[in-house]
Amino acid sequence: MEELNRQPDWIPPEEAGLTDREREILRLVAQGLANKEIAYRLGISQNTVKVHLRNIFSKTNLQSRTEAAMYAVRFGLVAMQLPPSIAEEEDETLFSPAEPPVELKEPALPVVELPALAFPVWKAAVLLIAVIAGLGWALGPAPAPSEAPEVIFQGDQAGQGTERREALSRWKLVHQMPTPRARFALARWQDWLIAIGGEAPEGITDRVERFHLTKGTWERGTPKPHPVAAVGAGLIQDRIYVPGGVNPQGQPVDWVEVYDPQADRWFAGPPLPAPVAAYALAVAGERLYIFGGWDGRRLQGAVWMLDPVRGTWEPRAPMPTPRAFAAAATLEDAIYVVGGYDGQRELATCERYRFAADRWEACPPLNVGRGGLALIAMDGYLFAIGGGWRIPLAFNERYQPGADHWAPFETPITGTWRNMAAAAENGAIWILGGWSGELQSGVWRFAPFPFRIFLPATQR
């Protein structure tokens, strides 16, 4: 953990005296290429690449490939030119409900009736083996369904194979969703992860699919009364609240629908004061909060609090930075609202909301902008996972309140991975679906602290 919390003391490229070839290699590292691919692209040997990397690390005070990627982004060494397929996608407006179906280049994954898997078991095995093998992936056309992006890990430095394997063990591709999807709501209830709505191969969906964490099986729940995407979900007293979202016509809505997972049924909740989608959502003190979003015309900074007992929405102090596709999580006495997208760029903004005092304050920004990210609070830390519209990402980030910076940690998918959903359970973070050149169906399990010590209670 000391490596992750180390304050970067990097030497800028000009002061470090990096050569043109070293800068070129840094750019390729930031794009997620492995040494073998870098050697092939530049027409040099892998040993030469390793020598260059050692020189780069020595000149700049870098400690790992993850830091090298951060360094390249921070000092402008990464050319932000997107491949044609992604560039075409980003010519759209802030929110286009047809994004995944329009951009799918491969046939949609078949969906069969539950509990059978919609994704063949042998393909899941191929994906897992490919990840373990560390197959490279550059920011080019989306990989075929049987391929997997390269895994970039903190500490992946020449001669640090042991550390790489240890980092690799923290991420596991454990299952596949029956329906690949993005911009959906996810809630954890007891031993279940419940995926609701979102964008699927057929478009905006009303599907409800439930994954049992201990049995590793999926079952289908009662569909949501109205299909929506760009939504979140909050669990309060065994009820899952799903506010607003965007309908199949691409318009934000104001309805709130509530799911009873025990009875597997839906009922109407108190409607929002105004239509909104692509908001950030968190639960604190048995209250549900939504932050910002998009109302069909402009970005929002409004904050609304739902009191489920009274059945009313109350306005709270607005966010200092209006935005959509941000993420929120409750940690101690505050809700952190992190990242976001303003229609042109990802945001690195971090703002902390003291919900008891209804007051905002600043917190250290992310190292890079992240839109459509997931944010999880666990064991006193915040974990920012994924994101990326126009900035290719090669790492995730972690923050502990009181620190003055976010620290990097490894990611299983480099480049673009956004609009997934995540939940924490029993010392692990579960990340489902998302968009990475195509709709994703992977169910990832990340163990931030693989080694835990439990001290038995003493009798008195």
C-alpha positions as CSV (number, residue, x, y, z in Angstrom):
1,M,0.0,0.0,0.0
2,E,2.9,2.4,0.5
3,E,3.5,2.4,-3.3
4,L,0.0,3.6,-3.9
5,N,0.2,6.4,-1.4
6,R,3.5,7.7,-2.5
7,Q,3.4,11.4,-3.4
8,P,4.6,11.6,-7.0
9,D,7.9,13.5,-7.4
10,W,8.2,13.4,-11.2
11,I,10.7,15.3,-13.3
12,P,9.1,17.1,-16.3
13,P,10.2,15.8,-19.7
14,E,12.2,18.9,-20.5
15,E,14.2,18.8,-17.3
16,A,14.6,15.0,-17.5
17,G,16.1,15.3,-21.0
18,L,13.9,12.6,-22.6
19,T,14.8,11.8,-26.1
20,D,12.3,11.7,-29.0
21,R,12.3,7.8,-28.9
22,E,11.7,7.8,-25.1
23,R,8.8,10.2,-25.5
24,E,7.4,7.9,-28.2
25,I,7.7,4.9,-26.0
26,L,6.0,6.7,-23.1
27,R,3.1,7.5,-25.4
28,L,2.7,3.9,-26.4
29,V,2.9,2.8,-22.8
30,A,0.1,5.3,-21.9
31,Q,-2.0,3.7,-24.7
32,G,-1.7,0.3,-23.0
33,L,0.7,-1.4,-25.3
34,A,2.9,-4.2,-24.0
35,N,6.7,-4.3,-24.6
36,K,6.3,-6.9,-27.4
37,E,3.8,-4.6,-29.2
38,I,6.0,-1.5,-28.7
39,A,9.0,-3.4,-30.1
40,Y,7.0,-4.6,-33.2
41,R,5.6,-1.1,-33.8
42,L,8.9,0.6,-33.6
43,G,11.0,-2.1,-35.3
44,I,13.3,-2.7,-32.3
45,S,13.9,-5.6,-29.9
46,Q,12.0,-6.1,-26.6
47,N,15.3,-5.8,-24.8
48,T,15.8,-2.4,-26.3
49,V,12.3,-1.4,-25.2
50,K,13.2,-2.5,-21.6
51,V,16.4,-0.5,-21.7
52,H,14.5,2.6,-22.8
53,L,12.0,2.1,-20.0
54,R,14.7,1.8,-17.4
55,N,16.2,5.0,-18.7
56,I,12.8,6.7,-18.6
57,F,12.1,5.6,-15.1
58,S,15.5,6.7,-13.9
59,K,15.3,10.1,-15.6
60,T,11.8,10.9,-14.4
61,N,11.5,9.2,-11.0
62,L,8.7,7.0,-12.2
63,Q,8.2,3.7,-10.4
64,S,5.8,1.8,-12.7
65,R,4.0,1.6,-16.0
66,T,0.9,3.0,-14.4
67,E,2.8,6.1,-13.2
68,A,4.3,6.3,-16.8
69,A,0.8,6.5,-18.2
70,M,-0.2,9.1,-15.7
71,Y,3.0,11.0,-16.5
72,A,2.3,11.0,-20.2
73,V,-1.2,12.3,-19.7
74,R,-0.1,15.0,-17.1
75,F,2.7,16.4,-19.3
76,G,0.8,16.3,-22.6
77,L,2.8,13.5,-24.2
78,V,-0.4,11.5,-25.2
79,A,-1.9,12.5,-28.5
80,M,-5.6,12.7,-27.9
81,Q,-6.5,11.5,-31.4
82,L,-9.3,9.0,-31.3
83,P,-9.7,6.1,-33.7
84,P,-12.4,6.6,-36.3
85,S,-15.0,4.4,-34.6
86,I,-14.8,6.3,-31.3
87,A,-14.4,9.7,-33.0
88,E,-17.6,9.2,-34.9
89,E,-19.4,8.3,-31.6
90,E,-18.1,11.5,-30.0
91,D,-19.6,13.7,-32.7
92,E,-22.9,13.2,-31.0
93,T,-24.6,15.5,-28.5
94,L,-24.2,15.1,-24.7
95,F,-26.6,12.2,-24.6
96,S,-27.6,9.9,-27.5
97,P,-29.8,7.0,-26.4
98,A,-28.9,5.0,-29.5
99,E,-25.1,5.1,-28.9
100,P,-24.4,1.4,-28.2
101,P,-26.9,-0.2,-30.8
102,V,-25.7,2.2,-33.5
103,E,-22.0,1.6,-32.8
104,L,-22.1,-2.2,-32.4
105,K,-19.8,-3.7,-35.1
106,E,-20.2,-7.3,-34.1
107,P,-23.5,-9.3,-33.9
108,A,-25.2,-8.8,-30.6
109,L,-24.5,-11.5,-28.0
110,P,-27.4,-14.0,-28.0
111,V,-29.6,-13.9,-24.9
112,V,-31.3,-17.1,-23.7
113,E,-33.8,-17.6,-21.0
114,L,-32.4,-17.7,-17.5
115,P,-30.9,-19.3,-15.6
116,A,-28.8,-20.5,-18.6
117,L,-25.9,-18.1,-19.4
118,A,-26.4,-15.8,-22.4
119,F,-22.6,-15.9,-22.9
120,P,-21.2,-19.4,-23.7
121,V,-19.0,-20.7,-20.9
122,W,-16.1,-21.5,-23.3
123,K,-16.0,-17.9,-24.4
124,A,-15.9,-16.7,-20.8
125,A,-12.9,-19.1,-20.2
126,V,-11.2,-17.7,-23.3
127,L,-11.7,-14.2,-22.0
128,L,-10.2,-15.0,-18.6
129,I,-7.2,-16.8,-20.1
130,A,-6.6,-13.9,-22.4
131,V,-6.6,-11.4,-19.5
132,I,-4.2,-13.6,-17.5
133,A,-1.9,-13.9,-20.4
134,G,-1.9,-10.0,-20.7
135,L,-2.8,-9.7,-24.3
136,G,-2.1,-6.2,-25.6
137,W,-4.7,-3.8,-26.8
138,A,-4.1,-0.4,-28.5
139,L,-6.6,2.3,-29.0
140,G,-7.8,1.0,-32.3
141,P,-10.9,-1.0,-33.6
142,A,-12.8,-2.8,-30.9
143,P,-11.4,-6.3,-30.2
144,A,-13.3,-9.3,-31.4
145,P,-15.6,-10.9,-28.8
146,S,-13.1,-13.8,-28.2
147,E,-10.3,-11.4,-27.4
148,A,-9.5,-9.4,-24.3
149,P,-7.8,-6.0,-23.7
150,E,-4.4,-6.0,-22.1
151,V,-4.4,-5.6,-18.3
152,I,-2.2,-2.7,-17.0
153,F,-1.1,-3.1,-13.4
154,Q,0.5,-0.8,-10.9
155,G,4.0,-2.0,-10.5
156,D,4.3,-3.5,-14.0
157,Q,7.9,-2.6,-14.5
158,A,10.8,-4.4,-16.0
159,G,12.0,-7.0,-13.5
160,Q,8.8,-6.8,-11.3
161,G,7.0,-9.9,-12.6
162,T,6.1,-11.0,-9.0
163,E,4.4,-7.7,-8.3
164,R,2.6,-7.9,-11.6
165,R,1.2,-11.3,-10.7
166,E,0.1,-10.1,-7.3
167,A,-1.7,-7.1,-8.8
168,L,-3.2,-9.4,-11.4
169,S,-4.7,-11.6,-8.7
170,R,-6.8,-8.6,-7.4
171,W,-9.0,-8.6,-10.5
172,K,-11.0,-11.6,-11.6
173,L,-13.5,-12.0,-14.5
174,V,-15.9,-14.2,-12.7
175,H,-19.0,-14.3,-14.8
176,Q,-20.9,-12.8,-17.7
177,M,-24.2,-10.8,-17.6
178,P,-27.1,-12.4,-19.5
179,T,-27.6,-9.1,-21.3
180,P,-24.6,-6.8,-22.2
181,R,-25.5,-3.3,-21.2
182,A,-24.4,0.2,-20.1
183,R,-25.9,3.2,-18.4
184,F,-28.0,0.9,-16.2
185,A,-28.8,0.9,-12.5
186,L,-27.3,-1.5,-10.0
187,A,-28.2,-2.2,-6.4
188,R,-27.0,-4.8,-3.9
189,W,-29.7,-6.3,-1.8
190,Q,-28.7,-9.1,0.7
191,D,-26.8,-11.6,-1.5
192,W,-28.0,-10.2,-4.8
193,L,-26.7,-7.8,-7.3
194,I,-29.7,-6.4,-9.2
195,A,-29.2,-4.8,-12.7
196,I,-32.1,-2.6,-13.9
197,G,-32.8,-1.0,-17.3
198,G,-30.0,0.6,-19.3
199,E,-28.9,0.3,-22.9
200,A,-28.8,-3.2,-24.3
201,P,-28.3,-4.5,-27.9
202,E,-32.0,-4.0,-28.6
203,G,-31.9,-0.4,-27.2
204,I,-33.2,1.1,-24.0
205,T,-34.5,-1.8,-22.0
206,D,-36.8,-2.7,-19.1
207,R,-34.9,-5.8,-18.1
208,V,-34.3,-6.7,-14.5
209,E,-31.6,-9.4,-13.9
210,R,-30.4,-10.6,-10.6
211,F,-27.1,-12.2,-9.8
212,H,-26.6,-14.3,-6.6
213,L,-23.2,-13.5,-5.2
214,T,-22.6,-16.8,-3.5
215,K,-24.3,-19.2,-5.9
216,G,-23.0,-17.4,-9.0
217,T,-26.3,-17.7,-10.9
218,W,-28.6,-15.3,-12.7
219,E,-32.3,-15.1,-12.7
220,R,-34.7,-12.7,-14.3
221,G,-36.9,-10.4,-12.3
222,T,-40.1,-8.6,-13.1
223,P,-39.4,-6.0,-15.8
224,K,-39.4,-2.3,-14.9
225,P,-42.7,-0.7,-15.8
226,H,-41.0,1.9,-18.0
227,P,-37.6,1.2,-19.8
228,V,-35.0,3.9,-19.0
229,A,-31.2,4.4,-19.3
230,A,-28.7,6.8,-17.7
231,V,-30.1,6.0,-14.3
232,G,-28.9,5.0,-10.8
233,A,-30.5,3.0,-8.0
234,G,-30.5,3.5,-4.2
235,L,-31.5,0.9,-1.5
236,I,-33.5,2.2,1.4
237,Q,-35.2,-0.2,3.9
238,D,-35.3,-3.1,1.4
239,R,-36.7,-1.0,-1.4
240,I,-34.7,0.0,-4.5
241,Y,-35.5,3.5,-5.8
242,V,-34.8,4.2,-9.5
243,P,-35.5,7.9,-10.3
244,G,-35.8,9.5,-13.7
245,G,-33.6,8.5,-16.6
246,V,-34.0,8.8,-20.3
247,N,-36.8,7.0,-22.2
248,P,-36.5,5.2,-25.6
249,Q,-37.3,8.4,-27.3
250,G,-34.2,10.0,-25.8
251,Q,-36.1,12.3,-23.4
252,P,-35.4,12.6,-19.7
253,V,-38.4,11.7,-17.5
254,D,-39.5,12.6,-14.0
255,W,-41.1,9.3,-12.8
256,V,-39.7,7.3,-9.9
257,E,-40.2,3.6,-9.8
258,V,-39.6,1.5,-6.7
259,Y,-38.7,-2.2,-6.7
260,D,-39.4,-4.6,-3.9
261,P,-36.8,-7.4,-4.4
262,Q,-38.4,-9.7,-1.8
263,A,-41.8,-9.7,-3.6
264,D,-40.2,-9.1,-7.1
265,R,-42.7,-6.3,-7.9
266,W,-42.7,-2.7,-8.8
267,F,-44.7,0.3,-7.6
268,A,-44.7,4.0,-8.2
269,G,-42.7,6.4,-6.0
270,P,-42.9,10.2,-5.6
271,P,-42.1,11.8,-8.9
272,L,-39.1,14.0,-9.3
273,P,-39.5,17.8,-9.3
274,A,-38.3,17.9,-12.9
275,P,-37.1,15.4,-15.5
276,V,-33.4,14.4,-15.3
277,A,-31.0,11.7,-16.4
278,A,-27.3,11.0,-16.2
279,Y,-27.2,12.2,-12.6
280,A,-25.0,10.9,-9.7
281,L,-26.8,9.1,-6.9
282,A,-26.0,8.2,-3.3
283,V,-27.8,7.2,-0.1
284,A,-26.9,8.7,3.3
285,G,-28.9,8.6,6.5
286,E,-31.8,6.8,5.0
287,R,-32.2,9.6,2.4
288,L,-31.6,9.3,-1.3
289,Y,-29.7,12.2,-3.0
290,I,-29.3,12.9,-6.7
291,F,-26.7,15.3,-8.0
292,G,-26.8,17.2,-11.3
293,G,-27.4,15.4,-14.6
294,W,-29.0,16.4,-17.9
295,D,-32.6,17.7,-18.3
296,G,-32.7,17.3,-22.1
297,R,-31.4,20.9,-22.8
298,R,-28.5,21.7,-20.4
299,L,-26.3,20.3,-17.6
300,Q,-27.7,20.6,-14.1
301,G,-26.2,21.4,-10.8
302,A,-29.3,20.9,-8.7
303,V,-29.3,18.6,-5.8
304,W,-32.5,16.8,-4.6
305,M,-33.1,14.8,-1.5
306,L,-35.8,12.2,-1.2
307,D,-37.4,11.5,2.3
308,P,-39.0,8.1,1.7
309,V,-41.1,8.3,4.8
310,R,-42.7,11.6,3.9
311,G,-42.6,10.8,0.2
312,T,-41.2,14.2,-0.8
313,W,-38.2,15.6,-2.7
314,E,-36.5,18.5,-1.1
315,P,-34.0,20.9,-2.8
316,R,-30.5,21.1,-1.2
317,A,-27.5,23.3,-1.8
318,P,-26.6,23.0,-5.5
319,M,-23.3,21.6,-6.7
320,P,-20.6,24.1,-7.4
321,T,-19.9,22.4,-10.8
322,P,-22.9,21.4,-12.9
323,R,-22.2,18.2,-14.8
324,A,-23.6,14.9,-16.0
325,F,-22.2,11.3,-15.9
326,A,-20.5,12.0,-12.6
327,A,-20.4,9.4,-9.8
328,A,-21.2,9.7,-6.1
329,A,-20.5,7.7,-2.9
330,T,-21.0,8.2,0.8
331,L,-18.0,8.0,3.0
332,E,-18.2,8.8,6.7
333,D,-20.2,12.1,7.1
334,A,-19.9,13.2,3.5
335,I,-21.0,12.4,-0.1
336,Y,-18.2,12.7,-2.6
337,V,-19.3,13.6,-6.2
338,V,-16.4,12.9,-8.6
339,G,-15.7,13.3,-12.3
340,G,-18.3,13.8,-14.9
341,Y,-18.7,14.9,-18.6
342,D,-19.8,18.3,-19.9
343,G,-20.4,17.3,-23.5
344,Q,-16.9,18.2,-24.6
345,R,-14.5,16.8,-22.1
346,E,-14.2,14.6,-19.0
347,L,-13.8,16.3,-15.7
348,A,-11.4,15.6,-12.9
349,T,-13.5,17.6,-10.4
350,C,-14.0,16.3,-6.8
351,E,-16.6,18.0,-4.6
352,R,-17.6,16.9,-1.1
353,Y,-21.1,17.4,0.2
354,R,-21.6,17.5,4.0
355,F,-25.2,16.3,4.0
356,A,-25.9,17.1,7.7
357,A,-24.8,20.7,7.2
358,D,-26.0,21.0,3.6
359,R,-22.7,22.4,2.6
360,W,-20.1,21.8,-0.2
361,E,-16.4,21.9,-0.1
362,A,-13.6,21.0,-2.5
363,C,-11.5,17.8,-2.4
364,P,-8.4,16.9,-4.4
365,P,-9.1,16.4,-8.1
366,L,-8.6,13.1,-9.9
367,N,-5.3,12.7,-11.8
368,V,-7.2,12.6,-15.1
369,G,-10.8,13.5,-16.2
370,R,-13.3,10.6,-15.9
371,G,-16.8,10.7,-17.3
372,G,-19.2,7.8,-16.9
373,L,-17.1,6.3,-14.1
374,A,-18.1,4.2,-11.1
375,L,-17.3,5.4,-7.5
376,I,-17.3,3.0,-4.5
377,A,-16.6,3.7,-0.9
378,M,-15.1,0.8,1.1
379,D,-12.9,0.4,4.2
380,G,-12.3,4.2,4.5
381,Y,-11.3,4.7,0.9
382,L,-12.9,5.9,-2.4
383,F,-12.3,3.9,-5.6
384,A,-12.8,5.6,-8.9
385,I,-13.1,3.0,-11.7
386,G,-13.3,3.5,-15.4
387,G,-14.6,6.5,-17.3
388,G,-13.2,8.0,-20.5
389,W,-14.7,9.7,-23.4
390,R,-11.8,11.5,-25.2
391,I,-9.0,10.6,-22.8
392,P,-7.6,7.0,-23.0
393,L,-7.2,5.7,-19.5
394,A,-4.6,3.2,-18.3
395,F,-5.3,3.1,-14.5
396,N,-8.0,3.6,-11.9
397,E,-7.6,5.8,-8.8
398,R,-8.0,5.6,-5.0
399,Y,-8.4,8.2,-2.4
400,Q,-8.4,8.3,1.4
401,P,-9.9,11.4,3.1
402,G,-7.2,13.7,4.4
403,A,-4.8,12.8,1.6
404,D,-3.8,15.5,-0.9
405,H,-3.9,13.4,-4.0
406,W,-5.5,10.3,-5.6
407,A,-3.3,7.3,-6.0
408,P,-3.3,5.0,-9.1
409,F,-4.2,1.3,-9.1
410,E,-4.5,-1.2,-11.9
411,T,-7.4,-1.7,-14.4
412,P,-8.5,-4.8,-16.3
413,I,-9.5,-2.7,-19.4
414,T,-7.5,0.2,-20.8
415,G,-8.6,3.0,-23.1
416,T,-12.3,3.4,-22.9
417,W,-14.4,1.8,-20.2
418,R,-17.4,3.8,-19.0
419,N,-21.0,3.7,-17.9
420,M,-20.6,0.5,-16.1
421,A,-22.1,-0.1,-12.6
422,A,-20.4,-1.2,-9.4
423,A,-21.3,-2.3,-5.9
424,A,-19.3,-3.3,-2.8
425,E,-19.8,-6.6,-0.9
426,N,-17.8,-8.5,1.6
427,G,-14.5,-6.9,1.0
428,A,-14.7,-6.8,-2.7
429,I,-15.9,-4.4,-5.4
430,W,-18.1,-5.9,-8.2
431,I,-18.1,-4.1,-11.6
432,L,-20.6,-5.0,-14.2
433,G,-21.0,-4.2,-17.9
434,G,-20.2,-0.8,-19.5
435,W,-19.1,0.4,-22.8
436,S,-15.6,-0.2,-24.3
437,G,-16.0,0.1,-28.1
438,E,-19.0,-2.2,-27.7
439,L,-21.4,-3.1,-24.9
440,Q,-19.8,-5.2,-22.2
441,S,-21.2,-8.1,-20.3
442,G,-18.3,-9.0,-18.0
443,V,-18.7,-9.3,-14.2
444,W,-15.5,-8.4,-12.6
445,R,-14.5,-8.9,-8.9
446,F,-11.8,-6.6,-7.5
447,A,-10.3,-7.2,-4.1
448,P,-8.6,-3.9,-3.0
449,F,-7.1,-5.5,0.1
450,P,-6.5,-9.2,-0.6
451,F,-4.9,-9.8,2.7
452,R,-7.1,-9.1,5.7
453,I,-6.3,-9.7,9.4
454,F,-9.2,-10.5,11.7
455,L,-8.6,-10.2,15.4
456,P,-10.9,-12.3,17.6
457,A,-12.9,-10.4,20.2
458,T,-11.7,-11.0,23.8
459,Q,-14.1,-12.2,26.5
460,R,-14.5,-10.0,29.5
